[in-house]
Amino acid sequence: MNPSTIKNLIKNNLSKEKAFNVILKPVVTEKSTILSENNQIVFLVNINSNKIDIKKSIELIYGVKADSVNIIRVKGKTKVFKGKVGKRSDYKKAIISLPKGQSIDLSLGV
């Protein structure tokens, strides 16, 4: 094995602590509830995380195999409050597709 392959293997290993830093919280909205009927769950994730980290974190925390991970990066809006201009934070959402027969119970928490 070359050194870059070894670095990637070390880099992709996730501890339980890092997994909880990647997955911040589930998103519970009308749209995410409709997606859950199709075995898709929506999570708010760390802005710096990638698909590989998110998939491994879901598998580590919830013990389910994820079919695919889709990422949505949302830019924060500029708002005016009492004449002062402010900006909401940017955030990233991940839509996790689960295979048939597997599910995540979000009522239990993380």
C-alpha positions as CSV (number, residue, x, y, z in Angstrom):
1,M,0.0,0.0,0.0
2,N,1.2,3.5,-0.8
3,P,1.2,6.2,1.9
4,S,-1.8,8.1,0.6
5,T,-4.0,4.9,0.9
6,I,-2.8,4.4,4.5
7,K,-3.6,8.1,5.3
8,N,-7.1,7.7,3.9
9,L,-7.8,4.6,5.9
10,I,-6.7,6.4,9.1
11,K,-8.6,9.5,8.2
12,N,-11.9,7.6,7.6
13,N,-11.8,5.7,10.9
14,L,-14.5,7.3,13.1
15,S,-14.6,7.4,16.9
16,K,-17.9,7.5,18.7
17,E,-17.1,11.1,19.8
18,K,-16.4,12.3,16.2
19,A,-19.6,10.6,15.0
20,F,-21.7,12.6,17.5
21,N,-19.9,15.8,16.3
22,V,-20.8,15.0,12.7
23,I,-24.5,14.3,13.3
24,L,-25.9,17.2,15.2
25,K,-29.7,16.5,15.4
26,P,-32.6,15.1,13.4
27,V,-34.8,17.5,11.4
28,V,-38.5,17.1,12.2
29,T,-40.6,19.0,9.8
30,E,-43.6,18.2,7.6
31,K,-41.4,17.6,4.6
32,S,-39.0,15.3,6.6
33,T,-42.0,13.4,7.9
34,I,-43.2,12.8,4.4
35,L,-39.7,11.6,3.4
36,S,-39.7,9.2,6.4
37,E,-42.5,7.3,4.7
38,N,-40.1,6.5,1.9
39,N,-37.3,5.3,4.3
40,Q,-35.5,8.6,4.2
41,I,-34.4,10.4,7.3
42,V,-33.2,14.0,7.5
43,F,-30.4,15.2,9.9
44,L,-28.7,18.5,10.5
45,V,-24.9,17.8,10.2
46,N,-21.7,19.5,10.7
47,I,-20.9,22.1,7.9
48,N,-17.4,20.6,7.4
49,S,-18.5,16.9,7.1
50,N,-18.7,14.9,3.9
51,K,-20.9,12.0,2.7
52,I,-18.4,9.3,3.9
53,D,-18.2,10.7,7.4
54,I,-22.0,11.1,7.6
55,K,-22.7,7.5,6.4
56,K,-20.2,6.0,8.8
57,S,-21.6,8.1,11.7
58,I,-25.2,7.0,11.0
59,E,-24.0,3.4,10.9
60,L,-22.0,3.8,14.2
61,I,-24.7,5.7,16.2
62,Y,-27.9,4.0,15.0
63,G,-26.6,0.6,13.9
64,V,-28.4,0.7,10.5
65,K,-26.9,0.4,7.0
66,A,-27.4,3.5,4.9
67,D,-28.0,3.0,1.2
68,S,-27.2,6.6,0.1
69,V,-26.5,10.0,1.5
70,N,-27.6,13.3,-0.1
71,I,-26.3,16.6,1.2
72,I,-28.0,20.0,1.0
73,R,-26.0,23.1,1.9
74,V,-28.2,26.0,3.0
75,K,-26.8,29.5,2.9
76,G,-27.9,31.8,5.8
77,K,-30.3,34.7,5.0
78,T,-29.4,38.3,5.5
79,K,-32.0,39.9,7.8
80,V,-32.6,43.3,9.2
81,F,-33.6,43.6,12.9
82,K,-34.3,47.0,14.4
83,G,-32.3,48.7,11.6
84,K,-29.2,46.5,12.0
85,V,-28.2,44.0,9.3
86,G,-27.5,40.5,10.5
87,K,-26.9,37.1,8.9
88,R,-28.3,33.7,9.9
89,S,-25.8,30.9,10.1
90,D,-25.1,28.6,7.1
91,Y,-26.0,24.9,7.8
92,K,-25.9,21.5,6.1
93,K,-28.6,18.9,6.0
94,A,-28.2,15.2,5.1
95,I,-30.9,13.0,3.7
96,I,-30.2,9.4,4.6
97,S,-31.8,6.7,2.5
98,L,-32.3,3.4,4.3
99,P,-32.9,0.0,2.8
100,K,-36.4,-1.6,3.2
101,G,-36.9,-3.2,6.6
102,Q,-34.6,-0.9,8.5
103,S,-35.7,2.2,10.3
104,I,-34.5,4.8,12.8
105,D,-36.7,5.7,15.8
106,L,-36.1,9.5,16.2
107,S,-38.3,9.7,19.4
108,L,-35.6,8.0,21.4
109,G,-33.0,10.8,20.7
110,V,-29.4,10.4,19.7
